[in-house]
């Protein structure tokens, strides 16, 4: 399953935008404004239960983030971090809650994987932007080949990244953002945002799960 249509209604999308505005802590990681303190609010427990009811019975929510993106990100996996390295990582669910009326947004999923949460941001020329808890790795550490990346995919979606740094990566799937629809992929798969121009219109909720 790659998508769940109407995961959020329009009203649900608006609620998460409001919730982001009242949360006590927002972090700027150099590519987005994100909130990670949802469980500090007692009334979010009801929302968490509602989210859980949307998901397969063998999955349990581990993280819920609200992201307001002002820059396209780098390549990373949503694998485990030190605090949950014993988890059986499951899926990532990305649900757009705000999109531009004209511009289209995309998320690219790669075939390559890492069960640990890692990123190639530095190798891609982005430095530490977008990094909070993920480990930076190099192409050499991961063992990527020198096979050239698909030039058509690069020119359409990924011109914000260093083309040569993408050698050895292959595309599994390209998601197009639709308001309220959940895009789904295995947490271990590397993925990246496509480039975009409108820096003020895009926001999403990210849910990660583990197998129970």
SEDRENMAR-441342 format. One record per atom (N, C-alpha, C): residue in one letter; x, y, z. Coordinates in steps of 0.1 Angstrom, whole numbers, plus 2048, in hexadecimal, padded with zeros to 3 digits. Atoms other than C-alpha are relative to their C-alpha. Example, Ala and Ser with C-alpha at 12.3 -4.5 7.8 and 13.67 -1.06 7.14 Angstrom:
A8097F4800A87B7D384EA80980C800S7F77F5800S8897F5847S7F880B808
***
This chain:
X8087F4800X800800800X80980C800X7F87F4801X80F8217F5X7F980D804X8077F47FDX7F38397FDX7F37FD807X80D8017FAX7D483E813X7F980E7FDX8077F4804X7BC857803X7F880680CX8087F97F6X7AB87181AX8037FC80EX7FC8037F2X7BF868838X7FC80B80AX8057F57F9X7B788B844X7F58077F7X8097F8807X79889F83AX80680E800X7FB7F3800X79D8C4832X7FF80680EX8017FB7F2X7918CC856X80C7FA808X7F58067F9X7AB8B3863X80D8077FDX7F47F9804X7C78C484FX80180E807X8007F37FAX7BC8E685DX8037FF80FX7FE8027F1X7BC8D8881X80F7FF802X7F18027FEX7E18CD87DX80880D7FEX7F97F3802X7EB8EF870X7FD80980CX8027F97F4X7DA8FF88EX8087FB80CX7F98077F5X7EA8E68A6X80F8047FFX7F27FB801X80C8EF898X80280E806X7FE7F27FBX8069138A0X7FF80280FX8017FE7F1X7FE90D8C5X80A7F8808X7F68087F9X8198F48CDX80B808806X7F67F77F9X8349018E5X80E8007FAX7F3801805X8528F68D2X8007FD7F1X7FE80280EX85B8FA8ADX80F8007FDX7F2800803X87D8F189FX8028037F1X7FC7FD80DX88D8FF880X80D7F97FCX7F4809803X8A58E5871X8078057F3X7F97FB80CX8B08FA853X7F87FE7F3X80880380CX8968EC83BX7F1801803X80F8007FDX8758EC84EX7FF80480FX8057FE7F2X8638F686EX7F97F4804X80780C7FCX8598D8881X7FD80080FX8038027F2X8488CF8A1X8007F2804X7FE80E7FCX8508B08B4X7FB7FE80FX8048017F2X83F8B68D6X7F17FE802X80E803800X81C8A98CFX7FB7FA80CX8058087F5X81A8928ECX80080880DX8007F77F5X8208AF904X7F2806803X80D7FA7FFX7FC8BA8FEX7F67F4803X80980B7FCX7E38A3911X7F57FD7F6X80B802809X7C78A88F7X8047F97F3X7FB80680DX7DD89A8DBX7FE7F1801X80280E7FEX7D78778EAX7F47FB7F8X80C804808X7B58768D9X8038007F1X7FC80080EX7C48808B8X8097F47FCX7F780B802X7DF8668BBX7F87F37FEX80980C802X7C484B8C0X7F98007F3X80780080DX7B28578A1X80A7FD7F5X7F680380AX7D285688DX8037F1800X7FD80E7FFX7D983389AX7F57F77F9X80B808805X7B782788EX8008007F0X7FE80080EX7C183086AX80A7F67FBX7F5808804X7DE81986AX7FE7F1802X80280E7FEX7E27F3868X8027FC80EX8008047F2X7DD7E0888X80E7FC805X7F38057FBX8017D3889X80A80C800X7F77F4800X8107F7888X7FC80980CX8027F77F5X81480F8A5X80880D7FDX7F97F3803X81C8348A2X80B80380AX7F47FC7F7X83E83F8AFX80280F800X7FD7F2802X8408638A2X7F58077F8X8097F7808X82987F896X80780D800X7FB7F3802X83989E888X7F78087F7X8067F6809X82A8BD878X80B8087FAX7F67F9806X8408CC85EX7FB80B7F6X8037F5809X83F8ED84CX80D8027F8X7F4800808X8598EB830X80280D7F8X7FC7F4808X86B909821X80B7FD7F7X7F5804809X8868F680FX7FF7F17FEX80080E803X8898D47FEX80B7F9808X7F78077F8X89B8BA813X80A7F87F9X7F6809805X8B78A180FX7FB7F2802X80380F800X8B787B80CX8027FA80EX7FE8067F3X8B186882CX7F67F4801X80980A7FDX8A084A83BX7F980480EX8067FD7F4X88784B858X8017F480AX7FD80C7F8X89782D86AX80180380EX7FF7FF7F2X89E82888EX80B80A804X7F57F87FAX8B28408A4X8037F880DX7FB8077F4X8C48368C4X7F67FC80AX80A8027F6X8A68398DAX7F67F47FCX80980B803X89281F8C6X8077F67F6X7F9809809X8AC8098B5X7FB7F2801X80680D7FFX89A7EA8C1X7F27FF7F9X80D801806X87A7F38AFX8007F97F3X80280680EX86D7E0891X7FA80B7F8X8057F4807X86A7FF87BX7F67FC7F5X80A804809X84C7FF865X7FF80A7F4X8037F780BX83E81C84FX80180E804X8017F17FFX840841849X7F38047F9X80C7FB806X81F853842X80280F7FFX7FF7F2802X822876833X7F38067FBX80E7FB803X80188A832X80180F7FEX8007F2802X8018AC821X7F3807807X80B7F87FAX7EC8C6835X7FF80D7FAX8017F3808X7F48E481FX8087FE7F4X7F980180DX7FD8E57FAX7FD80D7F8X8027F5809X8019007E0X7F57FD7F6X80B80280AX7E39057C8X8057FC7F2X7FA80280DX7FA9037AAX80B7F67FFX7F4808800X81B8F47B2X7FE7F1805X80180E7FBX81E8CE7B5X80C7FC808X7F58057F7X8338BD7D0X8017F17FFX7FD80E802X84389B7CFX80A7FC80BX7F68077F8X8568837E6X8057F47F9X7FA80B808X86E86B7D6X8057F580AX7FC80C7F7X8738487E6X80A7F87F8X7F5808806X8938357DEX7FF7F1804X7FF80E7FDX89A8107DCX8097FD80CX7F68027F6X8B78137F4X7FA80380EX8067FF7F3X8B180F819X80B80180BX7F88007F4X8BF81483CX7F77FF80CX8098027F4X8AF80785CX80380A80BX7FC7F57F7X8C282286FX7FC80D7F9X8047F3806X8B684686AX80D8077FCX7F47F9804X8D2855855X7FC8097F4X8037F680BX8D587183BX80D8027F9X7F57FD809X8EC87A81EX80180F7FEX8017F1802X8E68A0823X80D8067FEX7F37FA802X90A8A9827X8067FC7F2X7FA80480DX915894809X7F98067F4X8087FA80AX8F98A47F5X80280F7FFX7FE7F2800X9068C77FCX7F7809809X8097F97F7X8EC8D0816X80580380EX7FA7FE7F3X9038CF834X7F77FA80BX8088057F5X8F08CB855X7F18047FFX80E7FC801X8CF8DA848X7F77F4800X80A80B800X8B18C4850X8037F580AX7FC80B7F7X8C38AF86AX7FD80480FX8037FE7F1X8B78AB88EX8067F4807X7FB80C7F9X8BD887899X8067F57F7X7FB80A809X8C987587AX80F8007FEX7F2801802X8EC869874X8048047F2X7FB7FD80DX8FF878857X8097F57FBX7F780A806X90F85E840X8058057F2X7FB7FD80DX924860821X7FC7F57F6X80280A80AX92084E800X8097F3802X7F680B7FEX93F839809X7FB7F780BX8058077F4X93182F82BX7F47F77FCX80B808803X91182381CX8037F67F5X7FD80A80AX9218127FEX7F88027F3X8077FE80CX90F8237E1X8097FE7F4X7F880280CX91B81A7BEX80280D7F8X7FE7F4808X9268327A3X7F68007F4X80A80080BX90882A78CX7F980E800X8067F3801X8FB84C77FX7F1800804X80E7FF7FCX8DA85778DX7F88047F3X8097FD80BX8BC85A775X7FF80F7FEX7FF7F2802X8C287C765X7F28077FEX80D7FA801X89D88275CX7F980280DX8067FF7F3X89287C77FX80780C808X7F97F67F9X8AD89378CX7FC80E7FBX8047F3806X8A48B0774X7F2804803X80E7FC7FDX87F8AE77CX7FE80280FX8038007F2X8818A97A2X80B805809X7F57FF7F6X8A38AC7B2X80B80A7FDX7F57F6804X8B68CA7A4X80680880CX7FA7F97F4X8BC8D77C8X80B7F8806X7F68097FBX8D48BA7CDX80B7FF7F6X7F4802808X8F78B27C0X7FD7F37F8X80380B809X8F189B7A2X80A7F4802X7F680A7FEX9128887A7X7FE7F880DX8028077F3X9098807CBX7F57F6800X80B809801X8EB86D7BFX8037F37FAX7FC80C807X8FF8527AEX7FD7F4809X80380C7F8X8F482F7B8X7F27FF805X80E8007FBX8D18397C2X7F67FD7F5X80B80380AX8B282B7B0X7F3803806X80D7FB7FBX88E8377B3X7F67F4800X80B80A7FEX87381F7C0X7F38067FCX80E7FA802X8558377BFX80180F802X8017F17FFX84C85C7BBX7F2803804X80E7FC7FAX82F8697D1X7FD80E7FCX8057F3801X81B8877C7X7F880480CX8077FC7F4X80E89B7E4X7F18047FCX80E7FD801X7E889D7E7X7FB80380EX8057FB7F3X7D78B0804X7F97F5807X8078097F8X7CD89881FX8037F17FDX7FC80E803X7DA87880EX80D7FC806X7F48057FAX7F3863820X8097F97F6X7F7807808X81285980CX8087F780AX7FA80A7F7X82283981AX80C7FA7FAX7F4808804X844828818X8067FA80CX7F98067F4X85981182EX80A80A805X7F77F67F9X86D826847X80E7FF7FCX7F2802804X88E81783CX8048057F3X7FD7FC80EX88B823818X80580F801X7FC7F2802X89F842810X7F68087F8X80A7F7807X88985F804X80580E800X7FC7F2801X88B8847FBX7F58087FAX80A7F7806X8758A17F3X8058057F3X7FD7FA80CX8758AD7D0X80180F802X7FF7F27FFX87F8D17CAX7F38077FEX80C7F8802X8648EC7CDX80480F801X7FD7F1800X8629127C9X7F880880BX8087F97F6X84591D7E0X8047FC80EX7FA8047F3X85691E802X7F680280CX8097FD7F5X837928816X7F37F8800X80D806801X81B91180BX7FF7F2805X80080E7FFX8258EE814X8027FC80FX7FF8057F3X81F8DB835X7FB7F2800X80480E800X81A8B783FX8017FB80FX7FF8077F4X81689F85CX8077F37FCX7F980D802X82F88285EX7FE7F780CX80380A7F6X826863871X80A7F47FDX7F880D802X83F846876X7FB7F680AX80580B7F8X836824884X80A7F5801X7F880C7FEX845804891X7F67F4800X80880C7FFX8387E088FX7FE7FC80EX8028057F3X8287D38AEX8027F1802
***
